[in-house]
Amino acid sequence: MTDATLQDQGQVLALSLPQGVLRFHAVWLRHNALDPSNRDQNNGQRLTTLADLPDTCKLATAEASDTTVSMTFTDGKSTAFPVEWLAANAYDRVLKTDKGHLPEHAETWDASLMERVPTGHLPDLQSSNRAKRDWLAAIRRYGFAKVSGMPPKPGALFDIVALFGFVRETNYGRHFEVRTEVNPTNLAFTGLGLQAHTDNPYRDPVPTLQVLACLENSAEGGDNMVVDGFAAVQRLRQDNPDGFALLHSHSARFEYAGEAGVKLTSRRPVIELTPEGTLNSIRFNARSAAPPLDVPFDKMTDYYTALRQLSDIIDDPASEVRFKLVPGEAFIVDNTRVLHARKGYSGAGNRWLQGCYADKDGLLSTLAALEIEP
């Protein structure tokens, strides 16, 4: 049985459902009304502003069926909500308050994921909404995924981005080449091994997705690696809670000025949390770190101790998933969560990857739309 009662002189609606009682404030209900006077029925956008709310919001009546809750406010305004919508948007629940907890849908991982790396076959992703939905959901869950079946030709990586969104162009161009260069503008364009890192921490905002696609890979070495930054942060929080607090409470600095006409800088914490304490992002890139200026003098030694400890966790082989791409394979990472790296490779043979950036809002939007399809 579904039942609606008024509390606090009409300032609160209590909705009794089989799973328990959910409470909603009258002002919240008024502001979020779904009827045509409050929202455009085609696009769902709000037609009113906060200034349109009464100075005092109270309910005069409320009545519930198994599917709908109808109500009238004391100023005569009437509206109704689907019970299912209210249950899905309920805020009368126990909220996580511990700093560093995972966002919804995320699952941490370590080297054991190497046996079951999430992978989508590009022709299937292009032809099947179910295959694309599952692949996008894996990226949301783990922060990365591989792609197979890509034509090993220049520009094919754009077909991967087209599955969910748009390329984000930077000073490196619409895409960039990852192969050995003479006098490179970035260490990524050499045969050197690279520590696991997030890309472009010197941008604000950073590109939130990166795609790397393999066109040739006959060089010795050059394996790719990915590390779950959220798992690393949670290990640090467990081992050194004070150090974890330093890294999320003080800004680090990052900069890049490796080519003419470019000087990119940012000032953000290595570990970024939402106001509710949810892990939001990690920025970690030894090559682009600038001197920190926002850590108090008496905290700087402890700050570096925590930063070194996080670095050691990231470098731990038990944290990494490792694979060598073959031509026609690619991988995508959530650049706010997953760090990527590569082993050094020799001059023998050829190694040619192409990379580009995109943004996570398009991926999550596409996934959300696919998840509501029947």
C-alpha positions in Angstrom: 0.0 0.0 0.0 1.1 3.5 -0.8 0.1 6.2 1.6 0.7 10.0 1.8 0.5 12.1 5.0 1.4 15.6 5.9 3.9 16.5 8.7 5.2 19.7 10.2 2.1 21.7 9.4 2.2 20.8 5.7 5.9 21.6 5.3 6.7 17.9 4.8 5.1 15.0 2.8 5.7 11.5 4.2 5.2 8.8 1.6 4.8 5.3 2.9 6.0 2.7 0.4 6.6 -1.1 0.8 10.3 -0.4 1.2 9.7 2.2 3.9 8.8 5.9 4.5 10.3 8.7 2.4 10.0 12.3 3.3 9.9 15.3 1.0 9.9 19.0 1.8 7.1 21.0 0.3 9.5 23.6 -1.1 11.4 20.8 -2.8 8.2 19.4 -4.3 7.1 22.8 -5.5 10.5 23.6 -7.1 10.7 20.2 -8.8 7.1 19.9 -10.0 6.7 18.1 -13.3 3.5 19.7 -14.6 3.4 21.9 -17.7 3.3 25.2 -15.8 6.7 24.3 -14.3 8.5 22.3 -17.0 8.5 22.2 -20.8 6.9 18.9 -21.7 9.1 18.4 -24.8 12.5 19.0 -23.4 12.0 18.8 -19.6 13.6 22.1 -18.9 12.3 24.2 -16.1 10.0 27.2 -16.9 10.2 28.9 -13.5 13.0 30.3 -11.4 13.5 30.3 -7.6 12.0 33.8 -7.5 8.6 32.2 -8.5 8.4 30.1 -5.4 6.1 31.3 -2.6 7.8 32.8 0.4 6.4 29.9 2.4 5.7 26.6 0.8 3.2 24.4 2.5 0.9 21.5 1.4 -2.8 21.6 2.1 -3.6 18.1 0.9 -1.9 15.0 -0.4 -3.4 11.8 -1.7 -1.5 8.7 -3.0 -2.4 5.7 -5.2 0.1 2.9 -6.1 1.3 4.9 -9.1 0.7 8.6 -8.4 0.9 11.2 -5.6 -1.4 14.2 -6.0 -1.1 17.3 -3.9 -2.3 20.8 -3.4 -0.3 23.7 -1.9 -1.9 26.2 0.4 -1.8 28.9 -2.3 -4.0 26.7 -4.5 -1.3 25.3 -6.8 -2.0 21.6 -7.6 0.4 19.0 -9.1 1.2 15.3 -9.1 4.2 13.1 -9.2 4.7 9.4 -10.3 5.5 7.3 -7.2 8.3 5.7 -9.2 9.8 9.2 -9.9 9.7 10.2 -6.2 11.3 6.9 -5.1 14.1 7.4 -7.7 14.8 10.9 -6.6 14.4 10.5 -2.8 17.0 12.3 -0.7 15.6 11.1 2.7 18.3 8.4 3.0 21.6 7.8 4.8 24.3 9.7 2.9 27.9 8.6 2.8 30.1 11.1 4.6 33.5 9.4 4.8 36.0 11.3 2.7 37.3 9.3 -0.3 34.3 7.0 -0.9 33.7 5.8 -4.5 31.2 7.4 -6.8 28.1 5.5 -7.8 28.8 2.6 -10.3 32.6 2.7 -9.8 34.4 -0.5 -8.8 38.1 -0.6 -7.9 40.5 -3.1 -9.3 44.1 -4.3 -9.4 46.3 -6.5 -11.5 43.8 -9.4 -11.2 41.6 -7.6 -13.7 44.3 -8.5 -16.4 42.5 -11.9 -16.8 39.2 -10.1 -17.7 40.0 -6.8 -19.3 36.7 -5.3 -20.6 36.9 -5.3 -24.4 34.5 -4.3 -27.1 34.7 -5.3 -30.8 34.3 -2.2 -32.8 32.0 -3.6 -35.5 29.7 -4.9 -32.7 29.8 -1.6 -30.9 28.8 0.2 -34.1 25.9 -2.2 -34.9 24.5 -3.3 -31.5 23.1 -0.9 -28.9 23.4 -3.7 -26.3 27.1 -4.3 -27.0 27.7 -0.5 -26.9 25.8 -0.1 -23.7 27.7 -2.9 -22.0 31.0 -1.5 -23.2 30.2 2.0 -22.0 29.0 0.6 -18.7 32.4 -1.1 -18.2 34.2 2.2 -18.8 31.9 3.8 -16.1 32.6 0.9 -13.8 36.3 0.4 -14.2 37.5 3.6 -15.9 38.9 2.0 -18.9 38.3 -0.6 -21.7 39.9 -2.0 -24.8 38.6 -2.0 -28.4 39.4 -4.7 -31.0 38.5 -4.9 -34.7 39.5 -1.3 -35.5 40.9 -0.7 -39.0 44.7 -0.1 -38.5 44.7 3.1 -40.4 45.2 6.7 -39.6 42.2 8.4 -38.1 40.4 5.2 -37.2 40.4 6.2 -33.6 37.8 8.8 -34.4 35.3 6.0 -35.0 35.7 5.0 -31.4 34.9 8.5 -30.2 31.9 8.7 -32.6 30.3 5.9 -30.6 29.5 8.4 -27.8 30.6 11.9 -28.4 33.1 14.3 -29.9 36.9 14.8 -30.1 38.3 17.5 -27.9 40.9 19.4 -29.8 44.0 20.8 -28.0 47.3 22.4 -28.9 48.4 18.9 -29.9 45.8 19.0 -32.6 42.6 16.9 -33.2 44.8 13.9 -32.6 48.5 13.3 -31.9 51.1 10.8 -33.0 52.8 8.6 -30.4 56.1 7.4 -31.9 59.7 8.3 -31.6 60.5 11.8 -32.9 63.7 13.9 -33.2 63.6 16.8 -30.7 60.1 15.9 -29.4 57.8 18.5 -27.9 56.7 15.9 -25.3 58.4 12.9 -23.7 55.5 10.8 -24.8 56.9 11.0 -28.3 60.1 9.2 -27.4 61.0 5.5 -26.7 61.4 6.2 -23.0 59.3 4.3 -20.5 56.7 6.5 -18.8 55.4 6.3 -15.2 51.7 5.8 -14.8 50.1 9.2 -15.1 47.0 11.2 -16.0 47.2 13.3 -19.1 47.3 17.1 -19.3 46.9 17.9 -15.6 48.0 21.4 -16.6 44.7 22.0 -18.2 41.6 23.2 -16.4 39.4 21.4 -17.1 41.4 18.3 -18.1 40.3 16.2 -21.1 38.3 13.6 -19.2 38.8 10.7 -21.8 41.8 9.6 -23.8 41.8 7.1 -26.7 45.1 5.5 -27.8 44.9 3.4 -31.0 47.6 1.1 -32.4 48.6 1.2 -36.1 52.0 -0.5 -35.8 53.7 -2.3 -33.0 56.7 -4.4 -34.0 59.2 -2.7 -31.6 60.6 -4.6 -28.7 58.8 -3.6 -25.5 56.4 -0.7 -25.3 53.7 -2.6 -23.3 50.8 -0.4 -22.2 49.7 -0.4 -18.5 46.8 1.1 -16.6 46.4 1.7 -12.9 43.2 2.4 -11.0 43.9 5.8 -9.4 40.8 5.5 -7.1 42.1 2.2 -5.8 45.5 3.8 -5.2 43.9 6.7 -3.3 41.9 4.4 -1.1 45.1 2.5 -0.3 46.7 5.7 0.7 43.7 6.7 2.8 44.0 3.4 4.7 47.7 3.5 5.2 48.2 7.2 5.8 44.9 9.1 6.5 46.8 12.3 7.4 48.7 12.2 4.2 45.5 11.5 2.2 44.0 14.6 3.9 47.0 16.7 2.9 46.7 15.7 -0.8 43.0 16.5 -1.0 43.2 19.7 1.1 46.0 21.6 -0.7 46.5 22.4 -4.3 49.3 21.0 -6.4 50.5 22.9 -9.5 51.1 21.6 -13.0 52.5 23.3 -16.0 53.5 22.7 -19.7 55.4 25.1 -21.9 57.1 22.7 -24.3 56.3 24.5 -27.5 56.2 28.0 -28.8 53.2 30.0 -27.9 52.0 27.6 -25.2 52.1 28.0 -21.4 49.5 25.9 -19.7 49.1 25.9 -15.9 46.6 24.6 -13.3 46.3 24.7 -9.6 44.3 21.7 -8.3 44.6 19.0 -5.6 46.3 15.7 -6.5 43.1 14.1 -5.0 39.9 16.0 -5.7 36.7 15.3 -3.7 33.2 16.5 -4.0 31.8 18.5 -1.0 30.2 15.3 0.1 33.6 13.5 0.2 33.1 11.4 -3.0 36.2 10.7 -5.0 36.0 13.0 -8.0 39.4 12.9 -9.7 43.1 12.3 -9.4 45.8 14.4 -11.1 49.2 12.7 -11.1 51.9 13.4 -13.6 55.6 13.6 -12.5 56.7 15.1 -15.8 54.3 18.1 -15.5 54.5 18.8 -11.8 55.4 22.4 -10.9 56.6 23.5 -7.4 53.7 23.4 -4.9 53.1 26.8 -3.3 49.9 26.3 -1.4 51.1 23.8 1.3 51.9 25.5 4.6 55.6 25.4 5.5 55.1 23.1 8.5 53.2 20.6 6.4 55.5 20.5 3.3 57.6 17.5 4.5 54.5 15.5 5.3 52.9 16.5 2.0 55.9 15.1 0.1 55.9 12.0 2.2 52.3 11.4 1.2 53.0 12.2 -2.5 55.9 9.7 -2.5 53.7 7.1 -0.8 51.0 7.5 -3.5 53.7 7.3 -6.2 54.9 4.0 -4.7 51.4 2.6 -4.6 50.9 3.6 -8.3 54.3 1.9 -9.2 53.4 -1.3 -7.4 53.2 -4.1 -10.0 50.2 -5.5 -8.1 48.3 -2.3 -9.1 48.8 -2.5 -12.8 47.0 -4.2 -15.7 49.4 -4.7 -18.5 48.9 -5.5 -22.2 50.6 -5.0 -25.6 48.4 -3.5 -28.3 48.4 -5.1 -31.7 47.5 -3.2 -34.9 43.7 -2.7 -34.9 43.4 -2.5 -31.1 42.9 0.6 -28.9 42.1 1.5 -25.4 40.2 4.3 -23.7 40.7 5.6 -20.2 38.8 7.9 -17.9 41.6 10.5 -17.5 40.2 11.7 -14.2 40.6 8.3 -12.6 42.8 5.8 -14.5 46.5 6.4 -14.9 48.2 5.0 -18.0 51.9 4.1 -18.7 54.1 2.3 -21.0 57.3 0.3 -20.8 60.3 1.6 -22.7 60.9 0.2 -26.2 63.9 -0.2 -28.5 64.6 1.4 -31.8 64.2 -1.9 -33.6 60.9 -2.3 -35.4 58.2 0.3 -35.4 55.7 1.5 -32.8 53.0 3.9 -34.0 50.0 4.8 -32.0 47.5 7.7 -32.5 45.8 9.4 -29.6 43.0 11.8 -29.1 40.9 13.3 -26.3 37.2 13.4 -25.7 35.0 14.2 -22.7 33.1 11.9 -20.3 29.8 13.9 -20.4 29.1 12.5 -23.9 29.9 9.0 -22.9 27.7 9.1 -19.7 24.9 10.8 -21.7 25.0 8.1 -24.4 25.0 5.4 -21.7 22.1 6.9 -19.8 20.0 7.1 -23.0 20.8 3.4 -23.8 20.0 2.3 -20.3 16.4 3.6 -20.6 15.8 1.8 -23.9 13.4 -1.2 -23.6 
